[in-house]
């Protein structure tokens, strides 16, 4: 029960189906769903060598994924690792061997401006090479580059193509991003109820992105009846979990609710 709380897991099909409550399995299931707390926990176990063999590169890769899943403080965990010159040496050596995880971590360091050894253009090349070889997190990251126009011209259609590819390789966080994108653009979406249901199951498994998406549904009255106080609940919990995006959504909500000064 405590672990479910820490991971923000409401209910796990996996627990209900298998009657197996081992915490390691619960964490693995949560990681699969893009649950940032579980991903950070996984990173820490690689950094310290507790449950997994010690592997600082894999730790950094998990931290960056958690950052992209909406927990902003995860960036500090990467910063701490990259401040160590021996880590950068290891990263360079591992990347020269063509290790895709190392390629992804370099692109993370560049995206966060923690090191200027490579340019943003080089970082995109790295990601494309890793993506071509089927590295799922690199494919998701490339989608984000196109979605936000970072280092490339903004092109949401291409972003969705990358996420579709990642989802095909089993990435639930890519699927959550696509569902959220369709919810935002709901007038052009043909299966909005299916997207909403999918986001609910992602939310049950502790997806922070899904939590924000559900808040947005209540804020705008998409699929569900508009309910600002319900939206407020989703956003507040997402803020507690460390999401800057949810914080901005909350501000937007309060600004709309605040009466005009003159009155």
C-alpha positions as CSV (number, residue, x, y, z in Angstrom):
1,X,0.0,0.0,0.0
2,X,2.8,2.4,0.9
3,X,4.6,1.8,-2.3
4,X,1.4,2.4,-4.3
5,X,1.2,5.8,-2.5
6,X,4.8,6.7,-3.2
7,X,4.3,5.8,-6.9
8,X,0.9,7.5,-7.1
9,X,-0.6,4.2,-8.4
10,X,-4.4,4.1,-7.9
11,X,-4.9,0.6,-8.9
12,X,-2.7,-1.8,-10.8
13,X,-4.3,-4.3,-13.1
14,X,-1.2,-6.3,-12.7
15,X,-1.8,-6.5,-8.9
16,X,-5.5,-7.2,-9.4
17,X,-4.9,-9.9,-12.0
18,X,-2.0,-11.8,-10.6
19,X,-2.6,-11.4,-6.9
20,X,1.2,-10.8,-6.8
21,X,2.1,-7.9,-4.6
22,X,5.9,-8.0,-4.9
23,X,7.1,-4.4,-5.0
24,X,9.7,-5.0,-7.7
25,X,7.0,-6.1,-10.1
26,X,4.9,-3.1,-9.2
27,X,7.8,-0.8,-9.9
28,X,8.5,-2.4,-13.2
29,X,4.8,-2.1,-14.2
30,X,4.8,1.5,-13.2
31,X,8.0,2.2,-15.2
32,X,6.3,0.7,-18.3
33,X,3.5,3.2,-17.9
34,X,5.9,6.2,-17.7
35,X,5.4,6.7,-14.0
36,X,8.2,9.2,-13.2
37,X,8.6,8.3,-9.5
38,X,9.2,4.6,-10.5
39,X,11.6,5.7,-13.2
40,X,13.6,7.8,-10.6
41,X,13.6,4.9,-8.2
42,X,15.0,2.7,-11.0
43,X,17.7,5.4,-11.8
44,X,18.7,5.6,-8.1
45,X,19.1,1.8,-8.0
46,X,21.4,2.0,-11.0
47,X,23.3,4.9,-9.6
48,X,23.9,3.2,-6.2
49,X,23.9,-0.4,-7.4
50,X,21.2,-1.5,-5.0
51,X,18.7,-3.6,-7.0
52,X,20.5,-3.3,-10.3
53,X,24.2,-3.6,-11.3
54,X,25.8,-0.1,-10.8
55,X,25.5,1.8,-14.1
56,X,25.7,5.6,-13.9
57,X,24.8,6.0,-17.6
58,X,21.7,4.0,-17.2
59,X,20.9,6.0,-14.0
60,X,21.2,9.3,-16.0
61,X,19.1,7.9,-18.8
62,X,16.3,7.1,-16.2
63,X,16.6,10.6,-14.6
64,X,16.3,12.3,-18.0
65,X,13.3,10.2,-18.9
66,X,11.7,11.1,-15.5
67,X,12.4,14.8,-16.3
68,X,10.6,14.4,-19.7
69,X,7.7,12.7,-17.9
70,X,7.2,15.9,-16.0
71,X,9.2,15.8,-12.8
72,X,11.4,18.9,-13.1
73,X,13.6,18.1,-10.1
74,X,14.9,15.0,-11.9
75,X,17.2,17.5,-13.9
76,X,19.1,18.1,-10.7
77,X,19.9,14.4,-10.4
78,X,21.4,14.5,-13.9
79,X,23.3,17.7,-13.1
80,X,24.9,16.0,-10.0
81,X,26.1,13.0,-12.1
82,X,27.4,15.2,-15.0
83,X,29.4,17.4,-12.6
84,X,31.7,14.5,-12.1
85,X,34.5,14.4,-14.8
86,X,34.9,10.6,-14.5
87,X,31.2,10.3,-15.5
88,X,31.8,12.4,-18.7
89,X,34.9,10.3,-19.5
90,X,32.8,7.1,-19.1
91,X,30.1,8.6,-21.2
92,X,32.4,9.5,-24.0
93,X,34.0,6.0,-24.0
94,X,30.7,4.3,-23.9
95,X,29.3,6.5,-26.7
96,X,32.4,5.8,-28.9
97,X,31.5,2.1,-28.6
98,X,28.1,3.0,-30.1
99,X,26.1,2.5,-26.9
100,X,22.6,3.9,-27.6
101,X,21.9,4.7,-23.9
102,X,25.0,6.9,-23.8
103,X,23.9,8.6,-27.0
104,X,20.6,9.4,-25.4
105,X,22.3,10.7,-22.2
106,X,24.5,13.0,-24.3
107,X,21.5,14.5,-26.0
108,X,19.9,15.0,-22.5
109,X,23.0,16.9,-21.3
110,X,22.9,19.1,-24.4
111,X,19.1,19.7,-24.1
112,X,19.6,20.8,-20.5
113,X,22.7,23.0,-21.4
114,X,24.9,21.2,-18.9
115,X,27.8,20.8,-21.2
116,X,28.8,22.5,-24.4
117,X,31.0,19.8,-25.9
118,X,28.4,19.2,-28.6
119,X,25.9,21.5,-30.4
120,X,22.2,21.1,-30.6
121,X,22.5,20.0,-34.2
122,X,24.9,17.3,-33.3
123,X,22.6,16.2,-30.5
124,X,19.8,15.8,-33.0
125,X,22.1,13.7,-35.2
126,X,22.9,11.5,-32.2
127,X,19.2,11.0,-31.5
128,X,18.4,10.2,-35.1
129,X,21.1,7.6,-35.2
130,X,19.8,6.0,-32.0
131,X,16.2,6.2,-33.2
132,X,17.1,4.5,-36.4
133,X,18.5,1.6,-34.3
134,X,15.2,1.4,-32.4
135,X,16.2,3.1,-29.1
136,X,12.7,3.9,-27.8
137,X,13.5,6.9,-25.5
138,X,15.5,8.6,-28.3
139,X,12.4,8.2,-30.6
140,X,10.2,9.8,-27.9
141,X,12.7,12.6,-27.5
142,X,12.9,13.3,-31.2
143,X,9.1,13.5,-31.2
144,X,9.4,16.1,-28.4
145,X,12.0,18.1,-30.4
146,X,9.6,18.3,-33.4
147,X,6.6,19.0,-31.2
148,X,8.2,21.9,-29.4
149,X,10.4,23.1,-32.3
150,X,13.6,22.5,-30.4
151,X,16.6,22.4,-32.7
152,X,14.3,21.8,-35.7
153,X,11.3,23.6,-37.3
154,X,8.2,22.9,-35.3
155,X,6.3,20.1,-37.0
156,X,3.7,18.3,-34.9
157,X,2.8,15.9,-37.7
158,X,6.4,14.6,-37.6
159,X,6.3,14.5,-33.8
160,X,3.2,12.3,-33.9
161,X,4.9,10.0,-36.5
162,X,7.9,9.5,-34.1
163,X,5.5,8.8,-31.1
164,X,3.5,6.4,-33.2
165,X,6.7,4.5,-33.9
166,X,7.7,4.5,-30.2
167,X,4.2,3.4,-29.2
168,X,4.5,0.5,-31.7
169,X,7.7,-0.5,-29.8
170,X,5.7,-0.7,-26.6
171,X,6.2,2.8,-25.2
172,X,3.1,3.8,-23.1
173,X,4.4,7.3,-22.5
174,X,4.4,7.9,-26.3
175,X,0.8,6.7,-26.4
176,X,-0.1,9.0,-23.5
177,X,1.5,11.9,-25.4
178,X,-0.5,11.1,-28.5
179,X,-3.7,10.8,-26.5
180,X,-3.1,14.1,-24.8
181,X,-2.3,15.8,-28.1
182,X,-5.6,14.5,-29.5
183,X,-7.5,15.7,-26.5
184,X,-6.0,19.2,-26.9
185,X,-7.0,19.0,-30.6
186,X,-10.3,17.3,-29.8
187,X,-12.3,18.9,-32.5
188,X,-10.4,16.9,-35.1
189,X,-10.3,13.7,-33.1
190,X,-12.5,10.8,-33.9
191,X,-12.0,8.6,-30.9
192,X,-11.9,11.0,-28.0
193,X,-13.8,8.7,-25.6
194,X,-11.2,5.9,-26.3
195,X,-8.4,8.4,-25.6
196,X,-10.1,9.5,-22.3
197,X,-10.4,5.8,-21.2
198,X,-6.8,5.2,-22.1
199,X,-5.7,8.2,-20.1
200,X,-7.6,6.9,-17.1
201,X,-5.8,3.6,-17.1
202,X,-2.4,5.4,-17.5
203,X,-3.5,7.6,-14.6
204,X,-4.3,4.5,-12.5
205,X,-0.7,3.4,-13.1
206,X,0.7,6.7,-12.0
207,X,1.4,8.5,-15.3
208,X,1.9,12.2,-14.4
209,X,1.2,13.2,-18.0
210,X,-2.1,11.5,-17.9
211,X,-2.9,13.2,-14.6
212,X,-2.4,16.6,-16.2
213,X,-4.4,15.5,-19.3
214,X,-7.3,14.5,-17.1
215,X,-7.2,17.9,-15.3
216,X,-7.3,19.5,-18.7
217,X,-10.4,17.5,-19.7
218,X,-12.2,18.7,-16.6
219,X,-10.9,22.3,-17.1
220,X,-12.2,22.5,-20.7
221,X,-15.2,20.1,-20.4
222,X,-13.8,17.6,-22.9
223,X,-15.5,14.2,-22.7
224,X,-16.5,15.0,-19.1
225,X,-18.7,17.8,-17.8
226,X,-16.6,20.9,-17.2
227,X,-15.7,21.0,-13.5
228,X,-13.0,23.5,-12.4
229,X,-12.7,22.1,-8.9
230,X,-12.1,18.6,-10.2
231,X,-9.5,20.1,-12.6
232,X,-8.0,21.8,-9.7
233,X,-7.6,18.5,-7.8
234,X,-5.8,16.8,-10.7
235,X,-3.5,19.8,-11.2
236,X,-2.7,20.2,-7.5
237,X,-1.6,16.6,-7.1
238,X,0.5,16.9,-10.3
239,X,2.2,20.0,-8.8
240,X,2.9,18.1,-5.6
241,X,4.6,15.5,-7.7
242,X,6.9,18.2,-9.2
243,X,5.3,19.3,-12.4
244,X,5.9,22.8,-13.7
245,X,3.3,22.3,-16.5
246,X,0.6,21.6,-13.8
247,X,1.7,24.7,-11.9
248,X,1.1,26.8,-15.0
249,X,-2.2,25.1,-15.6
250,X,-3.2,25.9,-12.0
251,X,-2.2,29.5,-12.4
252,X,-4.3,29.7,-15.6
253,X,-7.3,28.2,-13.7
254,X,-7.0,30.7,-10.9
255,X,-6.6,33.6,-13.2
256,X,-9.9,32.6,-14.9
257,X,-11.6,32.2,-11.5
258,X,-10.4,35.5,-10.1
259,X,-13.0,38.3,-10.4
260,X,-11.9,41.5,-12.2
261,X,-10.2,44.1,-10.0
262,X,-12.7,46.8,-10.6
263,X,-15.6,45.0,-9.2
